[in-house]
Amino acid sequence: MLDQNADRMYWVIGAVLVVGALIGLAEKEFPGLLSSVFSGFTSKLKF
């Protein structure tokens, strides 16, 4: 068994890959979704 830090790093790498794949899939299937979400956030945060 790997030590605890290596196990955690594999979970972090896996989570980053899964979230990246979900963002890529969402951008491909729903092209306007992320831009509308980001514009909503920026209008609320007043950047």
Biopython code that builds the backbone (N, CA, C, O; Angstrom):
import numpy as np
from Bio.PDB.StructureBuilder import StructureBuilder

atoms = [
    (1, "MET", "N", (0.847, -1.186, 0.000)),
    (1, "MET", "CA", (0.000, 0.000, 0.000)),
    (1, "MET", "C", (0.887, 1.241, 0.000)),
    (1, "MET", "O", (1.913, 1.293, 0.677)),
    (2, "LEU", "N", (0.470, 2.227, -0.767)),
    (2, "LEU", "CA", (1.223, 3.472, -0.832)),
    (2, "LEU", "C", (1.038, 4.268, 0.447)),
    (2, "LEU", "O", (0.100, 4.041, 1.211)),
    (3, "ASP", "N", (1.948, 5.203, 0.665)),
    (3, "ASP", "CA", (1.753, 6.007, 1.865)),
    (3, "ASP", "C", (0.591, 6.974, 1.658)),
    (3, "ASP", "O", (0.092, 7.142, 0.546)),
    (4, "GLN", "N", (0.181, 7.591, 2.727)),
    (4, "GLN", "CA", (-1.066, 8.351, 2.732)),
    (4, "GLN", "C", (-1.019, 9.551, 1.781)),
    (4, "GLN", "O", (-2.019, 9.862, 1.133)),
    (5, "ASN", "N", (0.121, 10.221, 1.692)),
    (5, "ASN", "CA", (0.207, 11.392, 0.815)),
    (5, "ASN", "C", (0.085, 11.003, -0.652)),
    (5, "ASN", "O", (-0.539, 11.726, -1.429)),
    (6, "ALA", "N", (0.665, 9.881, -1.041)),
    (6, "ALA", "CA", (0.550, 9.432, -2.429)),
    (6, "ALA", "C", (-0.893, 9.051, -2.747)),
    (6, "ALA", "O", (-1.391, 9.355, -3.831)),
    (7, "ASP", "N", (-1.561, 8.392, -1.812)),
    (7, "ASP", "CA", (-2.969, 8.047, -2.020)),
    (7, "ASP", "C", (-3.813, 9.303, -2.219)),
    (7, "ASP", "O", (-4.665, 9.358, -3.106)),
    (8, "ARG", "N", (-3.568, 10.301, -1.388)),
    (8, "ARG", "CA", (-4.321, 11.552, -1.515)),
    (8, "ARG", "C", (-4.035, 12.229, -2.847)),
    (8, "ARG", "O", (-4.938, 12.783, -3.474)),
    (9, "MET", "N", (-2.786, 12.185, -3.276)),
    (9, "MET", "CA", (-2.435, 12.827, -4.545)),
    (9, "MET", "C", (-3.140, 12.137, -5.709)),
    (9, "MET", "O", (-3.585, 12.804, -6.643)),
    (10, "TYR", "N", (-3.246, 10.810, -5.666)),
    (10, "TYR", "CA", (-3.973, 10.109, -6.726)),
    (10, "TYR", "C", (-5.449, 10.490, -6.729)),
    (10, "TYR", "O", (-6.043, 10.617, -7.800)),
    (11, "TRP", "N", (-6.053, 10.674, -5.563)),
    (11, "TRP", "CA", (-7.443, 11.109, -5.502)),
    (11, "TRP", "C", (-7.593, 12.514, -6.061)),
    (11, "TRP", "O", (-8.557, 12.797, -6.773)),
    (12, "VAL", "N", (-6.648, 13.401, -5.746)),
    (12, "VAL", "CA", (-6.707, 14.775, -6.252)),
    (12, "VAL", "C", (-6.564, 14.782, -7.773)),
    (12, "VAL", "O", (-7.315, 15.471, -8.464)),
    (13, "ILE", "N", (-5.611, 14.024, -8.291)),
    (13, "ILE", "CA", (-5.418, 13.957, -9.742)),
    (13, "ILE", "C", (-6.666, 13.396, -10.412)),
    (13, "ILE", "O", (-7.097, 13.907, -11.446)),
    (14, "GLY", "N", (-7.246, 12.355, -9.836)),
    (14, "GLY", "CA", (-8.472, 11.778, -10.386)),
    (14, "GLY", "C", (-9.626, 12.761, -10.372)),
    (14, "GLY", "O", (-10.384, 12.845, -11.338)),
    (15, "ALA", "N", (-9.766, 13.508, -9.278)),
    (15, "ALA", "CA", (-10.849, 14.488, -9.183)),
    (15, "ALA", "C", (-10.671, 15.604, -10.201)),
    (15, "ALA", "O", (-11.644, 16.047, -10.812)),
    (16, "VAL", "N", (-9.436, 16.064, -10.390)),
    (16, "VAL", "CA", (-9.175, 17.119, -11.372)),
    (16, "VAL", "C", (-9.499, 16.626, -12.778)),
    (16, "VAL", "O", (-10.079, 17.364, -13.575)),
    (17, "LEU", "N", (-9.133, 15.389, -13.088)),
    (17, "LEU", "CA", (-9.431, 14.842, -14.411)),
    (17, "LEU", "C", (-10.935, 14.695, -14.632)),
    (17, "LEU", "O", (-11.432, 14.996, -15.717)),
    (18, "VAL", "N", (-11.656, 14.238, -13.621)),
    (18, "VAL", "CA", (-13.108, 14.064, -13.753)),
    (18, "VAL", "C", (-13.795, 15.412, -13.936)),
    (18, "VAL", "O", (-14.664, 15.555, -14.796)),
    (19, "VAL", "N", (-13.411, 16.398, -13.134)),
    (19, "VAL", "CA", (-14.031, 17.721, -13.251)),
    (19, "VAL", "C", (-13.686, 18.358, -14.596)),
    (19, "VAL", "O", (-14.534, 19.000, -15.216)),
    (20, "GLY", "N", (-12.455, 18.184, -15.042)),
    (20, "GLY", "CA", (-12.074, 18.708, -16.353)),
    (20, "GLY", "C", (-12.871, 18.065, -17.473)),
    (20, "GLY", "O", (-13.288, 18.741, -18.414)),
    (21, "ALA", "N", (-13.085, 16.753, -17.370)),
    (21, "ALA", "CA", (-13.883, 16.060, -18.379)),
    (21, "ALA", "C", (-15.333, 16.536, -18.354)),
    (21, "ALA", "O", (-15.950, 16.690, -19.408)),
    (22, "LEU", "N", (-15.878, 16.768, -17.174)),
    (22, "LEU", "CA", (-17.253, 17.261, -17.074)),
    (22, "LEU", "C", (-17.385, 18.669, -17.646)),
    (22, "LEU", "O", (-18.369, 18.974, -18.320)),
    (23, "ILE", "N", (-16.405, 19.524, -17.383)),
    (23, "ILE", "CA", (-16.444, 20.879, -17.936)),
    (23, "ILE", "C", (-16.328, 20.825, -19.453)),
    (23, "ILE", "O", (-17.044, 21.540, -20.155)),
    (24, "GLY", "N", (-15.437, 19.987, -19.961)),
    (24, "GLY", "CA", (-15.297, 19.848, -21.409)),
    (24, "GLY", "C", (-16.555, 19.314, -22.054)),
    (24, "GLY", "O", (-16.959, 19.794, -23.113)),
    (25, "LEU", "N", (-17.180, 18.328, -21.433)),
    (25, "LEU", "CA", (-18.425, 17.776, -21.961)),
    (25, "LEU", "C", (-19.547, 18.806, -21.925)),
    (25, "LEU", "O", (-20.324, 18.918, -22.873)),
    (26, "ALA", "N", (-19.631, 19.562, -20.826)),
    (26, "ALA", "CA", (-20.667, 20.588, -20.727)),
    (26, "ALA", "C", (-20.462, 21.670, -21.775)),
    (26, "ALA", "O", (-21.430, 22.160, -22.356)),
    (27, "GLU", "N", (-19.213, 22.047, -22.023)),
    (27, "GLU", "CA", (-18.944, 23.074, -23.038)),
    (27, "GLU", "C", (-19.276, 22.569, -24.439)),
    (27, "GLU", "O", (-19.735, 23.333, -25.287)),
    (28, "LYS", "N", (-19.045, 21.290, -24.675)),
    (28, "LYS", "CA", (-19.333, 20.723, -25.998)),
    (28, "LYS", "C", (-20.839, 20.557, -26.218)),
    (28, "LYS", "O", (-21.346, 20.890, -27.289)),
    (29, "GLU", "N", (-21.546, 20.054, -25.226)),
    (29, "GLU", "CA", (-22.972, 19.766, -25.378)),
    (29, "GLU", "C", (-23.850, 21.008, -25.207)),
    (29, "GLU", "O", (-24.876, 21.141, -25.874)),
    (30, "PHE", "N", (-23.450, 21.908, -24.319)),
    (30, "PHE", "CA", (-24.231, 23.119, -24.040)),
    (30, "PHE", "C", (-23.309, 24.328, -24.179)),
    (30, "PHE", "O", (-22.792, 24.822, -23.177)),
    (31, "PRO", "N", (-23.096, 24.814, -25.402)),
    (31, "PRO", "CA", (-22.071, 25.842, -25.622)),
    (31, "PRO", "C", (-22.310, 27.152, -24.868)),
    (31, "PRO", "O", (-21.346, 27.797, -24.456)),
    (32, "GLY", "N", (-23.536, 27.552, -24.681)),
    (32, "GLY", "CA", (-23.796, 28.835, -24.022)),
    (32, "GLY", "C", (-23.908, 28.749, -22.518)),
    (32, "GLY", "O", (-24.016, 29.775, -21.847)),
    (33, "LEU", "N", (-23.886, 27.545, -21.976)),
    (33, "LEU", "CA", (-24.138, 27.373, -20.546)),
    (33, "LEU", "C", (-23.050, 28.005, -19.696)),
    (33, "LEU", "O", (-23.351, 28.791, -18.797)),
    (34, "LEU", "N", (-21.798, 27.681, -19.960)),
    (34, "LEU", "CA", (-20.718, 28.183, -19.117)),
    (34, "LEU", "C", (-20.558, 29.690, -19.249)),
    (34, "LEU", "O", (-20.267, 30.364, -18.261)),
    (35, "SER", "N", (-20.741, 30.225, -20.435)),
    (35, "SER", "CA", (-20.621, 31.678, -20.595)),
    (35, "SER", "C", (-21.728, 32.402, -19.838)),
    (35, "SER", "O", (-21.488, 33.466, -19.267)),
    (36, "SER", "N", (-22.934, 31.843, -19.825)),
    (36, "SER", "CA", (-24.015, 32.484, -19.070)),
    (36, "SER", "C", (-23.782, 32.369, -17.569)),
    (36, "SER", "O", (-24.103, 33.291, -16.819)),
    (37, "VAL", "N", (-23.227, 31.244, -17.126)),
    (37, "VAL", "CA", (-22.913, 31.087, -15.703)),
    (37, "VAL", "C", (-21.829, 32.075, -15.291)),
    (37, "VAL", "O", (-21.941, 32.729, -14.254)),
    (38, "PHE", "N", (-20.771, 32.185, -16.108)),
    (38, "PHE", "CA", (-19.683, 33.097, -15.771)),
    (38, "PHE", "C", (-20.138, 34.550, -15.822)),
    (38, "PHE", "O", (-19.712, 35.358, -14.996)),
    (39, "SER", "N", (-20.991, 34.893, -16.774)),
    (39, "SER", "CA", (-21.485, 36.271, -16.826)),
    (39, "SER", "C", (-22.382, 36.567, -15.630)),
    (39, "SER", "O", (-22.388, 37.691, -15.127)),
    (40, "GLY", "N", (-23.136, 35.576, -15.170)),
    (40, "GLY", "CA", (-23.939, 35.765, -13.965)),
    (40, "GLY", "C", (-23.084, 35.984, -12.738)),
    (40, "GLY", "O", (-23.394, 36.839, -11.908)),
    (41, "PHE", "N", (-22.001, 35.215, -12.612)),
    (41, "PHE", "CA", (-21.091, 35.397, -11.480)),
    (41, "PHE", "C", (-20.422, 36.766, -11.525)),
    (41, "PHE", "O", (-20.334, 37.452, -10.506)),
    (42, "THR", "N", (-19.951, 37.160, -12.703)),
    (42, "THR", "CA", (-19.244, 38.440, -12.783)),
    (42, "THR", "C", (-20.182, 39.619, -12.552)),
    (42, "THR", "O", (-19.757, 40.644, -12.019)),
    (43, "SER", "N", (-21.449, 39.496, -12.942)),
    (43, "SER", "CA", (-22.381, 40.592, -12.674)),
    (43, "SER", "C", (-22.693, 40.691, -11.184)),
    (43, "SER", "O", (-22.901, 41.791, -10.672)),
    (44, "LYS", "N", (-22.729, 39.572, -10.489)),
    (44, "LYS", "CA", (-22.969, 39.601, -9.046)),
    (44, "LYS", "C", (-21.738, 40.073, -8.279)),
    (44, "LYS", "O", (-21.861, 40.749, -7.258)),
    (45, "LEU", "N", (-20.546, 39.716, -8.773)),
    (45, "LEU", "CA", (-19.315, 40.086, -8.078)),
    (45, "LEU", "C", (-18.796, 41.457, -8.492)),
    (45, "LEU", "O", (-17.904, 41.996, -7.837)),
    (46, "LYS", "N", (-19.330, 42.028, -9.556)),
    (46, "LYS", "CA", (-18.967, 43.368, -10.039)),
    (46, "LYS", "C", (-17.489, 43.474, -10.373)),
    (46, "LYS", "O", (-16.797, 44.354, -9.860)),
    (47, "PHE", "N", (-16.998, 42.580, -11.235)),
    (47, "PHE", "CA", (-15.603, 42.664, -11.680)),
    (47, "PHE", "C", (-15.468, 43.733, -12.717)),
    (47, "PHE", "O", (-14.370, 43.966, -13.224)),
]
sb = StructureBuilder()
sb.init_structure("model")
sb.init_model(0)
sb.init_chain("A")
sb.init_seg("    ")
for serial, (resi, resn, name, xyz) in enumerate(atoms, 1):
    if name == "N":
        sb.init_residue(resn, " ", resi, " ")
    sb.init_atom(name, np.array(xyz, "f"), 0.0, 1.0, " ", f" {name:<3s}", serial, name[0])
structure = sb.get_structure()
